[in-house]
Structure formats: structure tokens, C-alpha cells
Amino acid sequence: MKKTAWIMAAAIALAGCKKYLAEEPNKQVSIKTVSQLEALVDNAPLFAYETNQTASFSTDDYEISRNLYRLNPGAFSFNSLQYYINSVDGVASLASDDLWNGEYKKIFTANLVLDNIDKVTGDDATRARVKADAHFIRAMSYWTLANYYCAPYAEANLQSLGLPLKKTIEYTESLQRATLKETYDFILADIAEAEKVAYDEVDPRRAWRVSKKAIAAFRSRYFLFTGDYPKAVQQADLALQSSVVKLVDFKTIKPGVSRNYSNPAATLQYSELFTWSAQNFLYWKEMYYSRYTYNRSWYAPSASLINSYDAANDLRYKLLFIPNGGREFSIVTPATTRYTFFNTGYYAPAGFTRAEVLLNKAEALARQGNAGGAMDAVNILRASRLVNYTPLTANGKDDAIKQVLAERRRELPFTMRWYDIRRFSVNEYTGDEISVVRDFYNMTATGIDVNTPKTYTLDAKRMLVPINTVEINSSNGQILQNPY
């Protein structure tokens, strides 16, 4: 990457750490060539990662028992616990919001590219592809933000508060929230522009660049979430035609990577994925579009998540759920399981994978009453995940939906669970709703009283993540808080 592009990337990354949308960005950088803009969209560390505390801590996939916290209070950050109990005031009053800031940095970068793409020198083919990348980056970030800070997609919610739609790099552009419908319309418009890219297939060397197969994978998710099940199946089938993106047979993943701990001495066994850095996991063969949730803390899986696996045969359980894995965070008592994927367990896949696309197809088929087709899609996935594999069968529509959703939870814990909890709460089917209940301690914005147990239940209003108060105050009244 050229030095000038590195300077631009650094300037973008540093802009607005505390109040991103209200901070005037540094634009005093000369952009002259399309290769400079291509260097920006090739900045994988900016676009491929999201620090997402809601995904990590707010769902029924995560659990901290009272006893675990009481004996190990230093193992859990106060900020993450505000997300754990799904506080409104506690989350809103944090110093900053990494997900909000991170996605708007990506949006600013995309807008910077689009603002300059027709002004710079360079060949037209590269220009067209970089322009498509910028539109897709922006669409992906708005999709992510909409599915955390706005109401779930439903006809009744379309006129509710959407997002501030930043379409340019101008500091003076309005920060008022569009409607949810306007937000989704803007996402679809960006996707339509991105689809003009000449590349059909995923580039295995740069899976963070857009392709028509990645767009089909995105649309399979989009249409599943918006309830258009025939289109979800159609787009899944298009994505599954990829000759590059493949399921990884978990039987080929090497187990037995040892890590030693002291005080008292212990040796734990991880899979090889535990040692993979970005040089490895950015090229995970299942990815249509590289995106990973980053959690510098740790994934403490709930009993209900752990119990959903066939512990004897499911390699996702054997390789990724580490008994006594709390030792990585100096937890000795009680012995605590830890969920790990890539790079010491800090990164988990959140982008579109072949596994997710199969599950999107399976769920859409099940909801249309095609139980046999749904099980066929699920079984393709399970054959790559289990030893002593036996195909699943379903007794009708309801059983198919139940089995597909159980498989979805096992395959996509943490990174997709919040999305699913929200959409299940507003669709017409009543058999999939999820209750998130926390048996913890009384917690305020300033402390935790371990002498006072308290039960917290996620309600429909709190399925909208509170917008950070710093952002609201800095917008001079333009950004409205969600109605709680």
C-alpha cells in the first residue's frame, strides 16, 4: 500500500474516537489516483472487524452465574456487564460505543472513496470495482447498525426511527435519523450499485472485496430477515453456486494444541484455529465476505447453548468449547467453559459463510412448509461438522423449523444470535420467540451489589441498543434516542 494511502487510513481510523458523527474529519490529504482509493478498500483490518459488545454479551448464548462473578469479579469488565443485563442507562452512558463508531468510520471511508472515484486518474475497470466495493461497504455497515440500534424489520416498524444516513463526507450533513424504511431503501440502493461489479466470484486472496456471489449471500440473509422466503432461497442458491467458497470439513481441523497455565498448573487442549492470526483467518474458506466479531474479553457460553450440542459427536463442540477455558482469564473456581474460534478465541466469523447460506436456505424452506428440502440443506452442513453423522429428518413444518433454528444456534453462536432474537420477536410465527433472562445482582451505572440478587428480562423495547449519550449530545439535538 502506498504511503499516502496509509496516511489516509490512519486519519480515518483516528477521527472522532469519542463522538464520531459530530467530529469534523481530517480531509487534508491529496487523493490523485484510483490505486490510492483501492488501497483504502483493501484496508481489511478496518472493514473486516467489528467490536460488538451486544453480540458478545447480550444474548442467551452468554451466561455469568452469580457464583462465577462473586468469585471472579475482576474477570468481567464493568462495561460488558452493562450489556449483559441489557441496561438502557448503563449502556447509553458509557464513554463511547465501539460498534457505532466503527461502522460509521467504515461509512466515512466509503463516502470518501465515492466522493473521489470520478476525480482520480486510473483505469476504468479498477474504478468500477472500487466504486462497487465502497457501495457494499456502506450497505453492510448500515445493515449492521440498523439491526442493533433500530426496531426489527416489520411492516409495523417501517416508519419508526432509522439511522442518520451519511451519504457524503461533509461535516455539515444532517444527522437526523431517517425512517426505518428509508434506511432499508438506502441499503438496497447501495447493493444495486455494488452489483454492477464485474467480478462474479469471490477472490480467495481478498475475500473482503465484493463479488456477485457475496451479494447473493447478503441477499439470502436480507430476504430471510425481511420475510421474503422465496427470494431468500433463490439468492442462497445463487451464492451456493460458488466454486471458491467451500464448507470446511471440521474433521480436517487439527486438535491438540497445548497451552500451559500455572497457579495451579494445568494444560488445556485447543484446536489449531486458536493459533490462527489474521494472516490465516481472513482467508477462511467458508467466507463469501470477510467480517469477524472481535471480543477482547471472552465468550462465556450459557448452559443452554452448551447443552444444545451432541457432545460426543459434534466437532464444533469438541474443537471450540474448551472445558476449564476460563483459565485464560485466571479463573480457577468454578471451572468454566470458554467458547473459542480464531486467534486466542478473540475473533468469531460474522460475515456471510457457506454454512450460514445453507441455513438461510433451510430456514426459508422450512417456513414455507418444505420440510424435506430444509433437512437436505441442514444435513449438507452437518455432514461437515459431525463424526458418526446421521442425517436429520423432520416431521412436518413445525418440527423442521425447530430443528433448523437449533442447528443455526449451534453453527452461529454469539455473532448471529442477537439478530435472530430480534427478528423472531416480530415475525408471524409464534413458535420461535426467545426469552433472555439474567439471574445476576443488582447493578447500577456505578456499581454491583453482590448482596442483592436480581433478575433481568430482555423486553421488546431494549432489543434496540441505546445510542451513546456522547453522540446524542454532540449532535445538538439532531440524533434522537430510542424510545424506552
C-alpha positions in Angstrom: 0.0 0.0 0.0 1.4 3.4 -0.9 2.4 5.7 1.9 -0.3 8.3 1.1 -3.0 5.7 1.4 -1.6 4.6 4.8 -1.8 8.2 5.9 -5.4 8.4 4.8 -6.3 5.2 6.5 -4.7 6.4 9.7 -6.5 9.7 9.6 -9.9 7.9 9.1 -9.2 5.4 12.0 -8.4 8.2 14.4 -11.2 10.6 13.5 -13.9 11.1 16.2 -12.9 8.5 18.8 -15.5 9.8 21.3 -18.2 11.5 19.1 -17.7 10.1 15.7 -20.6 11.7 13.7 -20.1 15.1 15.2 -16.4 15.3 14.7 -15.2 17.1 11.6 -12.8 14.6 9.8 -9.4 15.5 8.6 -9.7 15.7 4.8 -6.3 17.5 4.2 -4.9 14.6 2.2 -4.2 14.6 -1.5 -6.0 11.8 -3.4 -5.0 11.6 -7.0 -5.1 8.0 -8.3 -7.6 5.2 -8.2 -4.9 3.0 -6.7 -5.0 5.1 -3.6 -8.7 4.6 -3.3 -8.2 0.9 -3.9 -5.7 0.8 -1.1 -8.4 2.2 1.2 -11.0 -0.6 0.4 -8.2 -3.1 0.7 -7.7 -2.0 4.4 -9.0 -5.3 5.7 -8.3 -4.5 9.4 -10.8 -1.6 9.2 -13.6 -3.4 7.3 -13.3 -7.0 8.4 -13.6 -6.4 12.1 -16.4 -5.2 14.4 -16.1 -4.8 18.2 -19.6 -5.8 19.1 -20.4 -6.0 22.8 -24.1 -6.6 22.2 -23.4 -9.7 20.1 -20.8 -10.9 22.6 -22.7 -10.3 25.9 -26.4 -9.6 25.5 -28.0 -12.9 24.3 -28.9 -16.2 25.8 -25.7 -17.6 24.4 -23.8 -15.8 27.1 -24.1 -16.5 30.8 -22.4 -15.4 34.0 -23.6 -17.2 37.1 -23.8 -15.3 40.4 -21.2 -17.6 41.9 -18.8 -17.2 38.9 -19.0 -13.4 39.2 -18.8 -13.3 43.0 -15.6 -15.4 43.0 -14.0 -13.7 40.0 -15.2 -10.1 39.7 -12.0 -9.0 38.0 -12.6 -11.3 35.0 -15.6 -9.2 33.8 -15.4 -5.6 32.7 -18.0 -3.3 34.1 -18.9 -2.1 30.6 -19.6 -5.7 29.4 -21.8 -6.3 32.4 -24.0 -3.3 31.4 -24.6 -5.1 28.1 -25.1 -8.4 29.9 -28.1 -7.1 31.9 -29.3 -5.2 28.8 -29.3 -1.9 30.7 -30.5 1.2 29.0 -28.9 4.0 31.0 -25.8 1.9 31.7 -25.1 1.3 28.0 -26.1 4.8 26.9 -23.8 6.5 29.4 -20.6 4.6 28.6 -17.7 6.7 27.4 -18.1 5.5 23.8 -19.7 2.8 21.6 -17.2 0.8 19.6 -19.8 -0.7 17.2 -21.4 2.7 16.4 -18.0 4.4 15.9 -16.5 1.5 14.0 -19.3 1.2 11.5 -19.5 5.0 10.9 -15.8 5.0 10.3 -16.4 2.4 7.5 -19.2 4.6 6.2 -17.0 7.6 6.1 -14.3 5.7 4.3 -16.8 4.5 1.7 -18.1 8.1 1.2 -14.5 9.3 0.8 -14.0 6.8 -1.9 -17.3 7.7 -3.7 -16.6 11.4 -3.4 -13.2 11.0 -5.2 -13.8 8.0 -7.5 -14.7 10.1 -10.6 -12.0 12.7 -10.0 -8.9 10.5 -9.8 -6.8 9.1 -12.6 -6.6 5.3 -13.3 -8.1 2.6 -15.4 -11.9 2.3 -15.7 -12.1 -1.4 -14.7 -10.4 -0.7 -11.3 -12.5 2.4 -10.9 -15.7 0.4 -11.4 -14.7 -2.3 -8.9 -13.6 0.1 -6.2 -16.8 2.0 -6.6 -18.8 -1.2 -6.1 -16.7 -2.0 -3.0 -17.5 1.3 -1.5 -21.2 0.9 -2.0 -21.1 -2.6 -0.5 -19.1 -1.4 2.5 -21.6 1.3 3.2 -24.6 -1.1 2.8 -23.0 -3.6 5.1 -22.4 -1.1 7.8 -25.8 0.4 7.6 -27.3 -3.1 7.7 -25.3 -3.9 10.8 -26.3 -0.6 12.6 -29.9 -1.0 11.6 -30.1 -4.4 13.2 -28.8 -3.1 16.5 -30.0 0.5 17.0 -33.3 0.4 15.1 -36.5 -1.6 15.6 -36.6 -5.0 13.9 -37.8 -5.1 10.4 -41.6 -5.4 10.2 -44.4 -3.6 8.4 -45.5 -2.0 11.7 -42.0 -0.6 12.3 -41.2 0.9 8.9 -42.0 4.5 9.9 -40.0 4.2 13.2 -36.6 5.7 13.7 -33.9 4.5 11.4 -30.3 5.8 11.2 -28.5 9.1 10.4 -27.8 8.4 6.7 -24.4 9.9 6.0 -24.1 10.0 2.2 -21.2 12.4 1.9 -18.0 13.4 3.7 -19.4 16.8 4.6 -19.4 17.6 8.3 -22.5 19.8 7.9 -24.7 17.0 6.5 -27.8 16.3 8.6 -27.6 13.8 11.5 -31.3 13.5 11.9 -32.5 9.9 11.8 -34.2 8.7 8.7 -37.1 6.3 9.0 -36.5 2.5 9.1 -38.0 2.2 5.6 -35.7 4.9 4.2 -32.7 3.2 5.9 -33.5 -0.2 4.3 -34.2 1.5 0.9 -30.8 3.1 1.0 -29.2 -0.2 1.8 -30.9 -1.8 -1.2 -29.9 1.1 -3.4 -26.2 0.6 -2.4 -26.5 -3.1 -3.0 -27.8 -2.5 -6.5 -24.9 -0.2 -7.2 -22.4 -2.8 -5.9 -23.9 -5.5 -8.1 -22.5 -3.6 -11.1 -19.1 -5.0 -10.2 -17.5 -7.1 -13.0 -16.3 -9.8 -10.7 -18.7 -12.7 -10.3 -16.7 -15.0 -8.0 -15.2 -14.4 -4.6 -11.5 -13.6 -4.8 -9.9 -16.1 -2.3 -6.9 -13.7 -1.9 -9.1 -10.8 -0.9 -12.4 -12.0 0.5 -13.1 -8.6 1.9 -13.8 -7.3 -1.6 -17.3 -7.5 -3.1 -18.4 -10.1 -5.7 -21.8 -11.1 -7.1 -21.6 -14.3 -5.0 -21.1 -12.2 -1.9 -24.0 -10.0 -2.8 -26.2 -13.1 -3.3 -25.1 -14.4 0.2 -26.0 -11.0 1.6 -29.4 -11.0 0.0 -30.1 -14.5 1.3 -29.7 -13.0 4.7 -31.6 -9.8 3.9 -34.7 -11.6 2.4 -34.8 -14.1 5.3 -34.8 -11.3 7.8 -37.5 -9.4 5.9 -39.7 -12.4 5.5 -39.4 -12.9 1.7 -38.7 -16.6 1.9 -38.9 -17.5 -1.9 -36.3 -14.8 -2.6 -34.1 -15.9 0.3 -34.0 -19.4 -1.3 -33.3 -18.0 -4.7 -30.4 -15.9 -3.5 -29.0 -18.7 -1.4 -29.0 -21.0 -4.4 -27.1 -18.3 -6.4 -24.5 -18.0 -3.7 -24.1 -21.8 -3.3 -23.0 -21.9 -7.0 -19.7 -20.6 -5.9 -16.8 -22.8 -6.8 -14.4 -21.0 -4.5 -16.3 -20.8 -1.2 -16.4 -24.3 0.4 -17.5 -25.9 3.6 -14.6 -26.8 5.8 -14.8 -30.4 7.0 -14.2 -30.0 10.7 -12.6 -33.4 10.7 -9.6 -31.8 8.9 -9.1 -29.2 11.7 -6.2 -30.3 13.9 -6.9 -30.7 17.6 -4.4 -31.0 20.4 -2.7 -27.5 20.6 -1.4 -27.4 24.1 -1.4 -24.2 26.3 0.0 -24.3 29.8 -1.2 -22.4 32.9 0.1 -22.1 36.4 -1.2 -21.4 39.9 -2.3 -24.2 39.9 -0.7 -26.0 36.9 -3.0 -27.0 34.1 -2.6 -27.9 30.4 -5.6 -27.2 28.1 -6.1 -28.5 24.6 -7.2 -26.2 21.8 -7.7 -26.6 18.1 -5.3 -25.2 15.6 -7.8 -22.4 14.9 -6.8 -21.0 18.4 -3.4 -20.1 16.9 -4.6 -18.6 13.7 -3.8 -14.9 13.2 -5.4 -12.6 10.6 -2.9 -14.0 8.0 -4.9 -17.2 8.3 -8.5 -16.5 9.3 -9.1 -13.7 6.8 -8.8 -16.4 4.2 -11.2 -18.8 5.9 -12.5 -20.9 3.0 -16.2 -20.6 4.1 -16.3 -16.8 3.7 -18.1 -15.0 0.9 -17.2 -11.7 2.6 -14.8 -11.4 5.5 -16.2 -10.0 8.7 -15.4 -11.0 12.2 -16.7 -10.0 15.6 -13.8 -9.0 17.9 -14.2 -9.7 21.6 -11.0 -8.9 23.7 -12.9 -10.3 26.7 -14.2 -13.8 26.4 -17.2 -15.8 25.3 -18.7 -17.5 28.4 -21.2 -19.9 26.8 -24.5 -20.5 28.6 -25.6 -23.8 29.8 -28.5 -23.9 27.3 -26.0 -23.3 24.4 -23.6 -25.9 25.6 -26.4 -28.4 26.1 -27.6 -27.9 22.5 -24.7 -29.9 21.1 -24.1 -33.6 20.7 -21.1 -33.5 22.9 -19.9 -37.0 21.8 -20.0 -36.3 18.0 -20.3 -32.6 17.2 -16.8 -31.3 16.3 -18.0 -27.7 16.8 -18.3 -28.6 20.5 -15.2 -30.7 20.7 -12.9 -28.1 19.0 -14.4 -24.7 20.0 -15.8 -25.2 23.6 -12.9 -25.5 26.0 -13.6 -27.1 29.4 -11.9 -25.0 32.1 -11.1 -22.4 29.4 -11.7 -19.7 31.9 -8.0 -20.3 32.9 -7.1 -18.0 30.1 -8.6 -15.2 32.3 -7.2 -16.6 35.6 -10.5 -18.2 36.6 -9.7 -21.3 38.6 -13.0 -21.8 40.6 -15.5 -22.6 39.3 -14.1 -24.4 36.3 -15.7 -22.5 33.4 -16.1 -23.4 29.7 -14.9 -20.9 27.1 -16.0 -20.7 23.5 -13.1 -20.0 21.2 -12.7 -19.7 17.5 -9.8 -17.8 15.9 -6.7 -16.1 17.3 -6.8 -17.0 21.0 -10.6 -17.0 20.8 -10.9 -13.3 20.2 -12.4 -13.5 16.7 -15.6 -15.3 15.5 -17.0 -15.3 12.0 -19.8 -12.7 11.5 -19.7 -12.4 7.7 -21.6 -14.5 5.2 -20.3 -18.1 5.2 -21.4 -21.1 3.2 -22.7 -22.6 6.4 -24.9 -19.5 7.0 -26.2 -19.5 3.4 -27.2 -23.2 3.8 -29.0 -22.3 7.0 -30.7 -19.3 5.4 -32.0 -21.6 2.6 -33.0 -24.3 5.1 -35.0 -21.9 7.3 -36.7 -20.2 4.3 -37.7 -23.7 3.0 -38.9 -24.8 6.4 -41.1 -21.7 6.9 -42.7 -22.4 3.5 -43.5 -25.9 4.6 -40.8 -27.7 2.6 -39.5 -29.8 5.5 -37.7 -32.3 3.2 -35.8 -29.6 1.4 -35.0 -27.8 4.7 -33.5 -31.0 6.1 -31.5 -31.7 3.0 -29.8 -28.3 3.3 -29.1 -28.7 7.0 -27.7 -32.2 6.5 -25.2 -30.9 4.0 -23.8 -28.7 6.7 -24.0 -31.3 9.5 -22.0 -33.8 7.4 -19.1 -31.4 7.6 -19.4 -30.9 11.3 -20.1 -34.2 13.0 -18.4 -37.6 13.4 -20.7 -40.6 13.3 -23.0 -38.4 11.3 -26.7 -39.4 11.0 -29.0 -37.3 8.7 -31.7 -35.4 10.5 -35.4 -35.8 9.5 -38.4 -33.7 10.3 -42.0 -34.5 11.0 -43.7 -31.6 9.3 -43.2 -27.8 9.1 -43.1 -27.0 12.9 -40.5 -29.8 13.5 -38.4 -28.6 10.5 -38.4 -25.0 11.8 -37.4 -26.2 15.3 -34.5 -28.3 14.0 -33.2 -25.7 11.6 -33.2 -23.0 14.3 -31.4 -25.3 16.7 -28.8 -26.0 14.1 -28.5 -22.3 13.4 -27.8 -21.6 17.0 -25.1 -24.3 17.1 -23.4 -23.1 14.0 -23.6 -19.3 14.6 -23.4 -18.7 18.3 -22.9 -15.1 19.6 -22.4 -13.4 16.2 -25.9 -14.0 14.8 -28.0 -14.7 17.9 -29.0 -11.1 18.6 -30.1 -10.7 15.0 -32.2 -13.8 15.4 -33.8 -12.9 18.7 -35.0 -9.6 17.3 -36.4 -10.9 14.0 -38.2 -13.9 15.8 -39.9 -11.3 18.1 -41.7 -9.6 15.1 -42.4 -12.4 12.6 -45.8 -14.0 12.3 -44.7 -17.4 13.6 -45.0 -17.7 17.4 -43.0 -20.9 17.9 -39.6 -19.3 17.6 -39.6 -16.5 20.2 -36.6 -16.4 22.6 -36.6 -15.2 26.2 -33.4 -13.8 27.6 -33.4 -13.9 31.4 -30.5 -13.0 33.7 -30.2 -14.1 37.3 -27.5 -11.7 38.4 -27.0 -9.0 41.0 -28.5 -5.5 41.4 -26.4 -3.3 39.2 -26.4 0.4 38.7 -24.4 2.7 36.5 -21.7 2.9 39.2 -21.5 -0.5 40.9 -22.7 -4.0 41.6 -24.2 -5.1 44.9 -23.3 -8.8 45.4 -25.6 -9.0 48.4 -28.7 -8.3 46.4 -29.7 -10.8 43.7 -31.8 -9.5 40.8 -33.4 -11.0 37.7 -33.3 -9.1 34.4 -35.5 -9.9 31.4 -34.9 -8.6 27.9 -38.0 -6.8 26.7 -39.1 -5.6 23.2 -38.0 -2.0 23.8 -34.5 -2.9 24.8 -34.0 -5.0 21.7 -32.9 -1.6 20.3 -29.4 -0.8 21.6 -29.3 2.6 23.2 -27.4 5.2 21.2 -24.4 6.6 23.1 -25.2 9.8 25.0 -22.0 11.4 23.8 -23.2 11.1 20.2 -26.6 12.4 21.0 -25.3 15.4 22.9 -22.7 16.2 20.3 -25.3 16.2 17.5 -27.0 19.3 19.1 -30.3 17.5 19.3 -30.4 16.0 15.8 -29.9 12.4 16.9 -32.9 11.2 18.9 -32.6 8.4 21.4 -34.7 5.3 21.0 -38.0 5.4 22.9 -37.7 3.4 26.1 
